[in-house]
Amino acid sequence: MSENTKIEWTDHTWNPWEGCQKVGPGCDHCYAEGHNARFGGGQAPNWGPGAPRRRTSATNWRKPFRWNAAHTAFAAVHGRRQRVFCASLADVFDNEVPIEWFIDVLDVWRQTPNLDKLVLTKRVGNVSKRLAEAFNVLMARADCAENPTVAWLVSCPTNT
């Protein structure tokens, strides 16, 4: 069982923002939308086309750095790297998310090379587009080549 989440196949969850929109029938029973509604007084304020996505706190954004720093101790106990499910309450490839936020996520991933980032998306068609948008910004940074971004991308296609 996971230590910091009830999701058995990951060790941590990290949500850089909350909010999304349905893209097909595979989204009909979305946990994240229900979560957003429970904490939104019965409505999902960060859900749907045009709804504002909510960026999480700076404290939350520092969590991957703490986990990355604890890599050696974790590996000694578990014999493997830590797995981080990125955006269990969103989809990082959502068109409605500002590109600057996406670039910030990629930069966190780049700076935490000891973590396996697990990224689930129903928007596999957006992956190349969003990465291309972010690529030029990241490559302009002097330290970008030091730590390449490594993530496990899982596509959850749905009929639309």
DSSP file (Angstrom, degrees, kcal/mol; ACC not computed):
  #  RESIDUE AA STRUCTURE BP1 BP2  ACC     N-H-->O    O-->H-N    N-H-->O    O-->H-N    TCO  KAPPA ALPHA  PHI   PSI    X-CA   Y-CA   Z-CA
    1    1 A M              0   0    0      0, 0.0     7,-0.1     0, 0.0     5,-0.1   0.000 360.0 360.0 360.0 144.0    0.0    0.0    0.0
    2    2 A S        -     0   0    0      3,-0.2     9,-0.2     1,-0.1     6,-0.1  -0.321 360.0-142.9 -67.3 149.2    1.2    3.5   -0.7
    3    3 A E  S    S+     0   0    0      1,-0.1    -1,-0.1     8,-0.1     9,-0.1   0.861  94.9  27.3 -83.0 -37.2    2.5    5.6    2.1
    4    4 A N  S    S+     0   0    0      7,-1.4     9,-0.3     3,-0.1     2,-0.3   0.258 125.8  31.7-113.7  10.9    1.2    9.0    1.1
    5    5 A T  S    S-     0   0    0      5,-0.2    -3,-0.2     7,-0.1     5,-0.1  -0.974  70.0-126.1-158.0 157.8   -1.9    8.1   -0.9
    6    6 A K  S    S+     0   0    0     -2,-0.3     2,-0.7    -5,-0.1    -4,-0.1   0.470  80.9 106.7 -87.7  -1.8   -4.5    5.4   -1.0
    7    7 A I    >   -     0   0    0      1,-0.2     3,-1.4    -6,-0.1    -3,-0.1  -0.699  64.1-152.5 -78.8 115.6   -3.6    4.7   -4.7
    8    8 A E  T 3  S+     0   0    0     -2,-0.7    -1,-0.2     1,-0.3    -5,-0.1   0.738  85.0  57.0 -67.7 -26.2   -1.7    1.5   -4.5
    9    9 A W  T 3  S+     0   0    0     -7,-0.1     2,-0.3    -8,-0.0    -1,-0.3   0.321 106.1  51.9 -92.7  10.3    0.4    1.9   -7.6
   10   10 A T    <   -     0   0    0     -3,-1.4    -5,-0.2     1,-0.1    74,-0.2  -0.953  61.9-148.3-139.8 160.9    2.0    5.1   -6.6
   11   11 A D  S    S+     0   0    0     72,-2.1    -7,-1.4    -2,-0.3     2,-0.3   0.746  83.9  10.7 -96.6 -30.5    3.9    6.5   -3.5
   12   12 A H  E     -a   84   0A   0     71,-1.7    73,-2.8    -9,-0.1     2,-0.4  -0.965  60.4-143.2-143.2 156.0    2.7   10.1   -3.8
   13   13 A T  E     -a   85   0A   0     -9,-0.3     2,-0.4    -2,-0.3    73,-0.2  -0.975  15.8-170.4-117.9 143.8    0.2   12.2   -5.6
   14   14 A W  E     -a   86   0A   0     71,-2.5    73,-3.4    -2,-0.4    74,-0.1  -0.978   4.2-169.9-135.5 120.9    1.1   15.7   -6.7
   15   15 A N        -     0   0    0     -2,-0.4    41,-0.1    71,-0.2     3,-0.1  -0.900   8.7-177.6-113.8 103.2   -1.5   18.1   -8.1
   16   16 A P  S    S-     0   0    0      0, 0.0    40,-2.4     0, 0.0     2,-0.3   0.775  77.7  -6.9 -69.9 -24.4    0.0   21.3   -9.6
   17   17 A W  E     -D   55   0B   0     38,-0.3     2,-0.4    -3,-0.1    72,-0.3  -0.961  68.3-125.1-156.8 170.6   -3.6   22.5  -10.3
   18   18 A E  E     +D   54   0B   0     36,-2.1    36,-2.5    -2,-0.3    72,-0.2  -0.959  58.8  65.0-123.5 144.0   -7.2   21.3  -10.1
   19   19 A G  B     +e   90   0C   0     70,-2.1    72,-0.6    -2,-0.4     2,-0.3  -0.282  35.2 159.6 124.6 153.5   -9.7   21.3  -12.9
   20   20 A C  B     -f   47   0D   0     26,-1.0    28,-3.1    70,-0.2     2,-0.3  -0.899  28.9-116.4-172.3-167.5  -10.4   19.7  -16.3
   21   21 A Q        -     0   0    0     -2,-0.3     2,-0.1    26,-0.2    75,-0.0  -0.976  33.5 -96.1-152.2 152.8  -13.2   19.0  -18.7
   22   22 A K        -     0   0    0     -2,-0.3     6,-0.0     1,-0.1    -2,-0.0  -0.421  30.3-179.5 -70.4 140.3  -14.8   15.9  -20.0
   23   23 A V        -     0   0    0      1,-0.3    -1,-0.1    -2,-0.1   135,-0.1   0.418  63.2 -29.2-117.2  -3.5  -13.6   14.6  -23.4
   24   24 A G  S >  S-     0   0    0      1,-0.0     3,-2.2   133,-0.0    -1,-0.3  -0.980  84.9 -56.7 172.0-176.7  -15.7   11.6  -23.8
   25   25 A P  G >  S+     0   0    0      0, 0.0     3,-1.7     0, 0.0     4,-0.2   0.729 118.4  71.7 -60.6 -23.2  -17.6    8.7  -22.1
   26   26 A G  G 3  S+     0   0    0    133,-0.3     3,-0.2     1,-0.3   134,-0.1   0.630  96.0  54.6 -66.3 -11.2  -14.5    7.6  -20.3
   27   27 A C  G X  S+     0   0    0     -3,-2.2     3,-1.4     1,-0.1    -1,-0.3   0.368  75.7 104.4 -99.8   2.2  -14.9   10.7  -18.2
   28   28 A D  T <  S+     0   0    0     -3,-1.7    -1,-0.1     1,-0.3    -2,-0.1   0.809  89.6  32.6 -58.8 -33.6  -18.4   10.0  -17.0
   29   29 A H  T 3  S+     0   0    0     -4,-0.2     2,-0.3    -3,-0.2    -1,-0.3  -0.306  84.4 172.7-118.2  47.9  -17.5    8.9  -13.5
   30   30 A C    <>  -     0   0    0     -3,-1.4     4,-1.8     1,-0.2     5,-0.1  -0.410  24.9-158.2 -68.0 120.6  -14.5   11.2  -13.0
   31   31 A Y  H  > S+     0   0    0     -2,-0.3     4,-2.5     1,-0.2     5,-0.2   0.903  92.4  54.5 -60.8 -43.4  -13.1   11.1   -9.5
   32   32 A A  H  > S+     0   0    0      1,-0.2     4,-2.4     2,-0.2    -1,-0.2   0.878 106.3  50.0 -65.0 -38.9  -11.4   14.5   -9.8
   33   33 A E  H  > S+     0   0    0      2,-0.2     4,-2.2     1,-0.2    -1,-0.2   0.926 112.0  48.5 -64.9 -43.4  -14.6   16.2  -10.9
   34   34 A G  H  X S+     0   0    0     -4,-1.8     4,-2.4     2,-0.2    -2,-0.2   0.894 110.7  51.2 -61.6 -40.7  -16.5   14.8   -7.9
   35   35 A H  H  X S+     0   0    0     -4,-2.5     4,-1.8     1,-0.2    -2,-0.2   0.920 109.6  50.1 -61.2 -45.2  -13.7   15.8   -5.6
   36   36 A N  H  < S+     0   0    0     -4,-2.4     4,-0.3     1,-0.2    -2,-0.2   0.882 111.5  48.6 -62.5 -39.4  -13.8   19.4   -7.0
   37   37 A A  H ><>S+     0   0    0     -4,-2.2     5,-2.6     2,-0.2     3,-0.8   0.891 107.1  55.2 -68.7 -39.9  -17.6   19.5   -6.5
   38   38 A R  H ><5S+     0   0    0     -4,-2.4     3,-0.6     1,-0.3    -2,-0.2   0.896 115.6  38.3 -60.0 -39.9  -17.3   18.2   -2.9
   39   39 A F  T 3<5S+     0   0    0     -4,-1.8    -1,-0.3     1,-0.2    -2,-0.2   0.426 110.7  63.1 -91.6   1.5  -14.9   21.0   -2.0
   40   40 A G  T X 5S-     0   0    0     -3,-0.8     3,-0.9    -4,-0.3    -1,-0.2   0.062 120.7 -96.4-111.6  23.2  -16.8   23.5   -4.1
   41   41 A G  T < 5S-     0   0    0     -3,-0.6    -3,-0.2     1,-0.2    -2,-0.1   0.821  87.4 -43.6  69.9  31.5  -20.1   23.5   -2.2
   42   42 A G  T 3 <S+     0   0    0     -5,-2.6     2,-0.3     1,-0.3    -1,-0.2   0.270 125.8  87.1  97.2 -11.4  -21.8   21.0   -4.5
   43   43 A Q  S <  S-     0   0    0     -3,-0.9    -1,-0.3    -6,-0.4    -3,-0.2  -0.875  76.9-127.0-117.8 154.9  -20.6   22.5   -7.8
   44   44 A A    >   -     0   0    0     -2,-0.3     3,-1.5     1,-0.2    -7,-0.2  -0.771  27.9-180.0-100.4  89.2  -17.3   21.9   -9.6
   45   45 A P  T 3  S+     0   0    0      0, 0.0    -1,-0.2     0, 0.0    -8,-0.1   0.702  79.5  46.8 -66.9 -19.3  -16.0   25.5  -10.0
   46   46 A N  T 3  S+     0   0    0      5,-0.1   -26,-1.0   -13,-0.1     2,-0.4   0.046  96.0 100.0-108.3  25.5  -12.8   24.4  -11.9
   47   47 A W  B <   +f   20   0D   0     -3,-1.5   -26,-0.2   -28,-0.2    -3,-0.1  -0.921  61.0  21.1-122.2 136.7  -14.6   22.0  -14.3
   48   48 A G  S >  S-     0   0    0    -28,-3.1     3,-1.7    -2,-0.4     2,-0.1  -0.210  96.0 -32.4 105.6 168.4  -15.6   22.4  -17.9
   49   49 A P  T 3  S+     0   0    0      0, 0.0    -2,-0.1     0, 0.0   -28,-0.0  -0.367 129.5   6.7 -60.4 130.6  -14.8   24.5  -20.9
   50   50 A G  T 3  S+     0   0    0      1,-0.3    -2,-0.1    -2,-0.1    -3,-0.0   0.318  93.3 133.9  81.0  -9.3  -13.8   28.0  -19.9
   51   51 A A    <   -     0   0    0     -3,-1.7    -1,-0.3   -31,-0.1     2,-0.2  -0.527  64.0-107.4 -73.2 139.4  -13.8   27.2  -16.2
   52   52 A P        -     0   0    0      0, 0.0     2,-0.3     0, 0.0    -1,-0.1  -0.457  26.5-134.1 -69.1 135.1  -10.7   28.5  -14.4
   53   53 A R        -     0   0    0     43,-0.3     2,-0.7    -2,-0.2   -34,-0.2  -0.636  19.2-130.2 -81.3 147.8   -8.2   26.0  -13.3
   54   54 A R  E     -D   18   0B   0    -36,-2.5   -36,-2.1    -2,-0.3     2,-0.2  -0.889  12.5-145.4-108.2 112.6   -6.9   26.4   -9.8
   55   55 A R  E     -D   17   0B   0     -2,-0.7   -38,-0.3   -38,-0.2     2,-0.0  -0.528  24.4-123.5 -71.9 138.6   -3.2   26.4   -9.3
   56   56 A T        -     0   0    0    -40,-2.4    -1,-0.1    -2,-0.2     5,-0.0  -0.236  36.7 -73.6 -81.8 173.8   -2.2   24.8   -6.0
   57   57 A S     >  -     0   0    0      1,-0.1     4,-1.9     3,-0.0    -1,-0.2  -0.090  33.7-115.3 -68.6 160.8   -0.1   26.4   -3.3
   58   58 A A  H  > S+     0   0    0      1,-0.2     4,-1.0     2,-0.2    -1,-0.1   0.854 117.9  58.8 -61.7 -35.3    3.6   27.1   -3.3
   59   59 A T  H >> S+     0   0    0      1,-0.2     3,-0.7     2,-0.2     4,-0.6   0.918 105.8  48.2 -59.9 -44.0    3.9   24.6   -0.4
   60   60 A N  H >4 S+     0   0    0      1,-0.2     3,-1.1     2,-0.2    -1,-0.2   0.884 106.5  56.9 -63.5 -39.1    2.4   21.9   -2.6
   61   61 A W  H 3< S+     0   0    0     -4,-1.9     4,-0.3     1,-0.3    -1,-0.2   0.707 102.1  57.3 -67.2 -19.3    4.7   22.7   -5.4
   62   62 A R  H XX S+     0   0    0     -4,-1.0     4,-1.4    -3,-0.7     3,-0.7   0.644  82.9  86.8 -84.5 -14.8    7.7   22.1   -3.1
   63   63 A K  H <X S+     0   0    0     -3,-1.1     4,-2.4    -4,-0.6     3,-0.4   0.898  82.7  54.9 -55.4 -47.2    6.6   18.5   -2.3
   64   64 A P  H 3> S+     0   0    0      0, 0.0     4,-2.5     0, 0.0    -1,-0.2   0.850 105.7  54.4 -57.8 -31.5    8.4   16.9   -5.2
   65   65 A F  H <> S+     0   0    0     -3,-0.7     4,-2.0    -4,-0.3    -2,-0.2   0.881 108.3  48.5 -69.1 -37.4   11.7   18.5   -4.1
   66   66 A R  H  X S+     0   0    0     -4,-1.4     4,-1.3    -3,-0.4    -1,-0.2   0.933 113.4  47.0 -65.2 -45.8   11.3   16.9   -0.6
   67   67 A W  H  < S+     0   0    0     -4,-2.4     3,-0.4     1,-0.2    -2,-0.2   0.911 111.2  51.8 -62.8 -41.7   10.5   13.5   -2.1
   68   68 A N  H >< S+     0   0    0     -4,-2.5     3,-1.5    -5,-0.2     4,-0.2   0.906 107.6  52.3 -61.0 -42.0   13.5   13.8   -4.5
   69   69 A A  H 3< S+     0   0    0     -4,-2.0     3,-0.4     1,-0.3    -1,-0.2   0.772 106.5  54.6 -65.4 -25.8   15.8   14.7   -1.6
   70   70 A A  T 3X S+     0   0    0     -4,-1.3     4,-2.4    -3,-0.4    -1,-0.3   0.248  76.2 111.3 -90.7  13.0   14.7   11.6    0.3
   71   71 A H  H <> S+     0   0    0     -3,-1.5     4,-3.0     1,-0.2     5,-0.3   0.904  72.8  50.0 -55.6 -49.5   15.5    9.3   -2.7
   72   72 A T  H  > S+     0   0    0     -3,-0.4     4,-1.9     1,-0.2    -1,-0.2   0.913 113.4  45.1 -61.2 -45.1   18.4    7.4   -1.1
   73   73 A A  H  > S+     0   0    0     -4,-0.2     4,-1.4     2,-0.2    -1,-0.2   0.907 114.8  48.5 -65.7 -41.5   16.5    6.6    2.1
   74   74 A F  H  X S+     0   0    0     -4,-2.4     4,-3.0     1,-0.2     5,-0.4   0.939 111.8  48.7 -63.7 -47.0   13.4    5.5    0.2
   75   75 A A  H  X S+     0   0    0     -4,-3.0     4,-2.4     1,-0.2    -1,-0.2   0.854 106.9  56.9 -63.1 -34.9   15.4    3.3   -2.2
   76   76 A A  H  < S+     0   0    0     -4,-1.9    -1,-0.2    -5,-0.3    -2,-0.2   0.862 116.3  35.5 -63.9 -35.2   17.3    1.7    0.8
   77   77 A V  H  < S+     0   0    0     -4,-1.4    -2,-0.2    -3,-0.4    -1,-0.2   0.887 131.9  26.9 -83.8 -42.8   14.0    0.6    2.3
   78   78 A H  H  < S-     0   0    0     -4,-3.0    -3,-0.2     2,-0.2    -2,-0.2   0.591  91.8-130.5-103.3 -13.4   11.9   -0.2   -0.8
   79   79 A G  S  < S+     0   0    0     -4,-2.4     2,-0.3    -5,-0.4    -4,-0.2   0.741  78.3  65.0  70.9  22.5   14.6   -1.1   -3.4
   80   80 A R  S    S-     0   0    0     -6,-0.3    -2,-0.2    -5,-0.0    -1,-0.2  -0.960  88.4 -80.4-160.4 173.9   13.2    1.2   -6.1
   81   81 A R        -     0   0    0     -2,-0.3     2,-0.2     1,-0.1    34,-0.1  -0.418  52.0 -97.7 -79.0 158.8   12.6    4.8   -7.0
   82   82 A Q  E     - b   0 115A   0     32,-0.7    34,-3.0    -2,-0.1     2,-0.5  -0.563  33.1-140.9 -76.7 142.1    9.6    6.7   -5.7
   83   83 A R  E     - b   0 116A   0     -2,-0.2   -72,-2.1    32,-0.2   -71,-1.7  -0.910  14.1-166.2-107.5 129.9    6.6    6.9   -8.0
   84   84 A V  E     -ab  12 117A   0     32,-3.2    34,-3.6    -2,-0.5     2,-0.8  -0.964  13.5-147.1-120.3 117.1    4.6   10.2   -8.2
   85   85 A F  E     -ab  13 118A   0    -73,-2.8   -71,-2.5    -2,-0.5     2,-0.6  -0.745  23.5-148.5 -80.7 111.1    1.2   10.3   -9.8
   86   86 A C  E     -ab  14 119A   0     32,-2.5    34,-0.5    -2,-0.8     6,-0.3  -0.741  66.8  -0.9 -90.1 122.4    1.1   13.8  -11.3
   87   87 A A    >   +     0   0    0    -73,-3.4     3,-1.1    -2,-0.6    -1,-0.2   0.961  60.2 166.1  71.6  57.7   -2.2   15.5  -11.6
   88   88 A S  T 3  S+     0   0    0     -3,-0.4   -56,-0.2     1,-0.2   -73,-0.1   0.654  84.9  46.4 -71.7 -13.9   -4.7   13.1  -10.1
   89   89 A L  T 3  S+     0   0    0    -72,-0.3   -70,-2.1   -75,-0.1     2,-0.3   0.079 125.1  15.5-113.1  21.3   -7.2   16.0  -10.0
   90   90 A A  B <  S-e   19   0C   0     -3,-1.1     2,-0.4   -72,-0.2   -70,-0.2  -0.917  77.0-104.4-166.4-174.2   -6.5   17.3  -13.5
   91   91 A D    >   -     0   0    0    -72,-0.6     3,-2.2    -2,-0.3     6,-0.1  -0.969  19.8-149.7-130.9 117.0   -4.9   16.4  -16.8
   92   92 A V  T 3  S+     0   0    0     -2,-0.4    29,-0.1    28,-0.3    13,-0.1   0.702  98.0  55.8 -62.8 -17.1   -1.6   18.1  -17.5
   93   93 A F  T 3  S+     0   0    0     -3,-0.0    -1,-0.3     3,-0.0     2,-0.2   0.203  76.0 134.5 -99.9  16.1   -2.3   18.1  -21.2
   94   94 A D    X   -     0   0    0     -3,-2.2     3,-1.3     1,-0.1   -74,-0.0  -0.461  56.1-139.4 -63.8 129.6   -5.6   20.1  -20.8
   95   95 A N  T 3  S+     0   0    0      1,-0.2    -1,-0.1    -2,-0.2     4,-0.1   0.772  98.8  63.3 -61.9 -27.1   -5.9   22.9  -23.4
   96   96 A E  T 3  S+     0   0    0      2,-0.1   -43,-0.3     3,-0.0    -1,-0.2   0.583  80.7  97.0 -78.5  -9.8   -7.4   25.2  -20.8
   97   97 A V  S <  S-     0   0    0     -3,-1.3     5,-0.1    -6,-0.1   -78,-0.0  -0.669  87.2-109.0 -82.1 129.3   -4.2   25.2  -18.6
   98   98 A P    >>  -     0   0    0      0, 0.0     4,-1.6     0, 0.0     3,-0.9  -0.296  21.2-127.6 -56.6 138.7   -1.9   28.1  -19.2
   99   99 A I  H 3> S+     0   0    0      1,-0.3     4,-2.6     2,-0.2     5,-0.2   0.818 108.1  63.4 -59.5 -30.5    1.2   27.1  -21.0
  100  100 A E  H 3> S+     0   0    0      1,-0.2     4,-2.0     2,-0.2    -1,-0.3   0.878 101.9  49.4 -62.7 -37.3    3.3   28.8  -18.3
  101  101 A W  H <> S+     0   0    0     -3,-0.9     4,-2.1     2,-0.2    -1,-0.2   0.909 110.4  50.4 -67.0 -41.3    1.9   26.4  -15.7
  102  102 A F  H  X S+     0   0    0     -4,-1.6     4,-2.4     1,-0.2    -2,-0.2   0.910 109.6  50.6 -62.6 -42.6    2.7   23.4  -17.9
  103  103 A I  H  X S+     0   0    0     -4,-2.6     4,-2.2     1,-0.2    -1,-0.2   0.900 107.8  53.8 -61.5 -40.8    6.3   24.7  -18.3
  104  104 A D  H  X S+     0   0    0     -4,-2.0     4,-2.1     2,-0.2    -1,-0.2   0.897 108.0  50.3 -60.8 -40.1    6.5   25.1  -14.5
  105  105 A V  H  X S+     0   0    0     -4,-2.1     4,-2.8     2,-0.2    -2,-0.2   0.943 109.8  49.6 -62.9 -47.7    5.5   21.4  -14.2
  106  106 A L  H  X S+     0   0    0     -4,-2.4     4,-2.4     1,-0.2    -1,-0.2   0.876 109.8  52.3 -59.5 -36.5    8.1   20.3  -16.7
  107  107 A D  H  X S+     0   0    0     -4,-2.2     4,-1.9     2,-0.2    -1,-0.2   0.897 108.9  48.9 -68.3 -39.4   10.7   22.3  -14.8
  108  108 A V  H  < S+     0   0    0     -4,-2.1     4,-0.5     2,-0.2    -2,-0.2   0.937 112.0  49.6 -62.2 -45.4    9.8   20.6  -11.5
  109  109 A W  H >< S+     0   0    0     -4,-2.8     3,-1.2     1,-0.2    41,-0.3   0.914 110.0  51.2 -58.6 -42.7   10.0   17.2  -13.3
  110  110 A R  H 3< S+     0   0    0     -4,-2.4    -1,-0.2     1,-0.3    -2,-0.2   0.856 110.1  49.3 -63.3 -36.0   13.4   18.2  -14.7
  111  111 A Q  T 3< S+     0   0    0     -4,-1.9    -1,-0.3     1,-0.2    -2,-0.2   0.432 105.6  59.4 -86.6   1.2   14.7   19.2  -11.3
  112  112 A T    X   +     0   0    0     -3,-1.2     3,-1.6    -4,-0.5    -1,-0.2  -0.524  58.8 158.1-125.6  65.1   13.6   16.0   -9.6
  113  113 A P  T 3   +     0   0    0      0, 0.0    -1,-0.1     0, 0.0    -2,-0.1   0.621  66.4  65.4 -69.2 -12.5   15.4   13.3  -11.5
  114  114 A N  T 3  S+     0   0    0     -3,-0.1   -32,-0.7     2,-0.0     2,-0.4   0.421  89.7  81.3 -89.6   3.0   15.2   10.7   -8.7
  115  115 A L  E <  S-b   82   0A   0     -3,-1.6     2,-0.7    -6,-0.2   -32,-0.2  -0.860  72.9-136.7-109.2 141.9   11.4   10.5   -9.0
  116  116 A D  E     -b   83   0A   0    -34,-3.0   -32,-3.2    -2,-0.4     2,-0.6  -0.883  23.8-149.9 -92.3 117.2    9.3    8.5  -11.5
  117  117 A K  E     -bc  84 151A   0     -2,-0.7    35,-3.7    33,-0.6     2,-0.6  -0.793   4.6-156.3 -92.9 123.4    6.5   10.7  -12.7
  118  118 A L  E     -bc  85 152A   0    -34,-3.6   -32,-2.5    -2,-0.6     2,-0.6  -0.889  13.0-174.1-102.8 116.8    3.4    8.9  -13.6
  119  119 A V  E     -bc  86 153A   0     33,-3.2    35,-3.2    -2,-0.6     2,-0.4  -0.945   5.2-170.4-120.0 115.1    1.3   10.9  -16.0
  120  120 A L  E     + c   0 154A   0     -2,-0.6   -28,-0.3   -34,-0.5     2,-0.3  -0.875  14.3 169.4-104.3 136.4   -2.2    9.8  -17.1
  121  121 A T  E     - c   0 155A   0     33,-2.2    35,-3.4    -2,-0.4     3,-0.2  -0.998  39.1-164.7-145.9 147.8   -4.0   11.6  -19.9
  122  122 A K  S    S+     0   0    0     -2,-0.3    36,-0.3    33,-0.2     3,-0.2   0.310  89.7  74.5-101.8   1.8   -7.0   11.2  -22.1
  123  123 A R    >>  +     0   0    0      1,-0.2     3,-2.1    34,-0.1     4,-0.6  -0.379  48.3 147.0-111.4  51.5   -5.6   13.9  -24.3
  124  124 A V  H >> S+     0   0    0      1,-0.3     3,-0.8    -2,-0.2     4,-0.5   0.804  70.2  64.2 -59.9 -28.0   -2.8   12.0  -26.0
  125  125 A G  H 34 S+     0   0    0      1,-0.2     4,-0.4    -3,-0.2    -1,-0.3   0.690 100.8  51.6 -67.6 -18.2   -3.4   14.1  -29.1
  126  126 A N  H <> S+     0   0    0     -3,-2.1     4,-3.0     1,-0.1     5,-0.3   0.599  86.0  86.8 -91.5 -13.0   -2.3   17.2  -27.1
  127  127 A V  H <X S+     0   0    0     -3,-0.8     4,-2.5    -4,-0.6     5,-0.2   0.937  92.3  40.9 -57.1 -54.8    1.0   15.7  -25.9
  128  128 A S  H  X S+     0   0    0     -4,-0.5     4,-2.4     1,-0.2    -1,-0.2   0.905 116.7  50.1 -61.4 -42.3    3.2   16.7  -28.9
  129  129 A K  H  > S+     0   0    0     -4,-0.4     4,-2.2     2,-0.2    -2,-0.2   0.941 113.5  43.6 -62.9 -49.0    1.6   20.1  -29.2
  130  130 A R  H  X S+     0   0    0     -4,-3.0     4,-2.0     1,-0.2    -2,-0.2   0.901 114.8  49.5 -67.0 -40.3    2.0   21.1  -25.5
  131  131 A L  H  X S+     0   0    0     -4,-2.5     4,-2.2    -5,-0.3    -1,-0.2   0.907 110.5  50.8 -64.4 -40.4    5.5   19.7  -25.4
  132  132 A A  H  X S+     0   0    0     -4,-2.4     4,-0.9    -5,-0.2    -2,-0.2   0.903 109.1  51.6 -63.1 -40.6    6.5   21.7  -28.5
  133  133 A E  H  < S+     0   0    0     -4,-2.2     4,-0.5     1,-0.2    -1,-0.2   0.900 117.1  39.3 -60.6 -40.8    5.0   24.9  -27.0
  134  134 A A  H  X S+     0   0    0     -4,-2.0     4,-2.3     1,-0.2     3,-0.3   0.757  99.2  77.9 -81.3 -25.9    7.1   24.4  -23.9
  135  135 A F  H  X S+     0   0    0     -4,-2.2     4,-2.9     1,-0.2     5,-0.2   0.892  91.3  49.6 -56.0 -49.5   10.2   23.1  -25.5
  136  136 A N  H  X S+     0   0    0     -4,-0.9     4,-1.0     1,-0.2    -1,-0.2   0.878 112.1  48.8 -62.3 -38.1   11.6   26.5  -26.7
  137  137 A V  H  4 S+     0   0    0     -4,-0.5     3,-0.5    -3,-0.3     4,-0.4   0.944 114.6  44.6 -65.6 -47.4   11.1   28.1  -23.4
  138  138 A L  H >< S+     0   0    0     -4,-2.3     3,-1.5     1,-0.2     6,-0.2   0.897 109.9  54.3 -65.8 -40.2   12.8   25.3  -21.5
  139  139 A M  H 3< S+     0   0    0     -4,-2.9    -1,-0.2     1,-0.3    -2,-0.2   0.726  99.0  63.9 -68.7 -20.0   15.7   25.0  -24.0
  140  140 A A  T 3< S+     0   0    0     -4,-1.0     2,-0.3    -3,-0.5    -1,-0.3   0.637  82.3  97.3 -76.7 -13.1   16.5   28.7  -23.5
  141  141 A R  S X  S-     0   0    0     -3,-1.5     3,-1.5    -4,-0.4     4,-0.3  -0.617  76.8-136.1 -80.0 133.9   17.3   28.1  -19.9
  142  142 A A  T 3  S+     0   0    0     -2,-0.3     3,-0.3     1,-0.3    -1,-0.1   0.797 101.5  43.5 -61.0 -31.3   21.0   27.7  -19.3
  143  143 A D  T >> S+     0   0    0      1,-0.2     3,-1.4     2,-0.1     4,-0.5   0.315  81.1 105.4 -98.7   9.8   20.7   24.7  -17.0
  144  144 A C  G X4 S+     0   0    0     -3,-1.5     3,-0.5     1,-0.3    -1,-0.2   0.837  75.2  54.8 -62.5 -35.6   18.1   22.8  -19.0
  145  145 A A  G 34 S+     0   0    0     -3,-0.3    -1,-0.3    -4,-0.3    -2,-0.1   0.620  89.5  79.9 -75.8 -11.1   20.4   20.1  -20.3
  146  146 A E  G <4 S+     0   0    0     -3,-1.4    -1,-0.2     1,-0.3    -2,-0.2   0.909 105.7  19.0 -64.4 -43.3   21.6   19.1  -16.8
  147  147 A N  S << S-     0   0    0     -3,-0.5    -1,-0.3    -4,-0.5   -35,-0.1  -0.905  77.8-147.2-132.2 103.6   18.6   16.9  -16.0
  148  148 A P        -     0   0    0      0, 0.0     2,-0.4     0, 0.0    -3,-0.1  -0.381  29.3-106.8 -67.0 149.2   16.4   15.6  -18.8
  149  149 A T        -     0   0    0    -38,-0.0     2,-0.5    -2,-0.0   -39,-0.1  -0.633  37.0-171.7 -77.8 129.4   12.7   15.2  -17.9
  150  150 A V        +     0   0    0     -2,-0.4   -33,-0.6   -41,-0.3     2,-0.3  -0.990  13.4 158.6-124.4 126.9   11.7   11.6  -17.5
  151  151 A A  E     -c  117   0A   0     -2,-0.5     2,-0.7   -35,-0.1   -33,-0.2  -0.991  40.3-126.2-144.4 150.7    8.0   10.7  -17.1
  152  152 A W  E     -c  118   0A   0    -35,-3.7   -33,-3.2    -2,-0.3     2,-0.6  -0.893  30.7-158.0 -94.7 115.1    5.9    7.6  -17.6
  153  153 A L  E     -c  119   0A   0     -2,-0.7     2,-0.5   -35,-0.2   -33,-0.2  -0.857  10.0-173.8-100.6 124.1    3.1    8.6  -19.9
  154  154 A V  E     -c  120   0A   0    -35,-3.2   -33,-2.2    -2,-0.6     2,-0.4  -0.974  12.3-149.1-118.3 122.2   -0.1    6.5  -19.8
  155  155 A S  E     -c  121   0A   0     -2,-0.5   -33,-0.2   -35,-0.2   -35,-0.1  -0.761   9.9-169.4 -92.6 134.6   -2.8    7.2  -22.3
  156  156 A C        -     0   0    0    -35,-3.4  -130,-0.1    -2,-0.4    -1,-0.0  -0.679  20.3-164.0-117.1  72.8   -6.4    6.5  -21.3
  157  157 A P        -     0   0    0      0, 0.0     2,-0.3     0, 0.0   -34,-0.1  -0.201   6.9-171.6 -64.3 151.8   -8.1    6.9  -24.7
  158  158 A T        -     0   0    0    -36,-0.3     2,-0.3  -135,-0.1    -2,-0.0  -0.983  28.6-105.7-140.3 149.8  -11.9    7.4  -24.8
  159  159 A N              0   0    0     -2,-0.3  -133,-0.3     1,-0.1  -136,-0.0  -0.578 360.0 360.0 -73.8 136.7  -14.4    7.4  -27.5
  160  160 A T              0   0    0     -2,-0.3    -1,-0.1  -136,-0.2  -136,-0.0   0.401 360.0 360.0-113.0 360.0  -15.7   10.9  -28.3
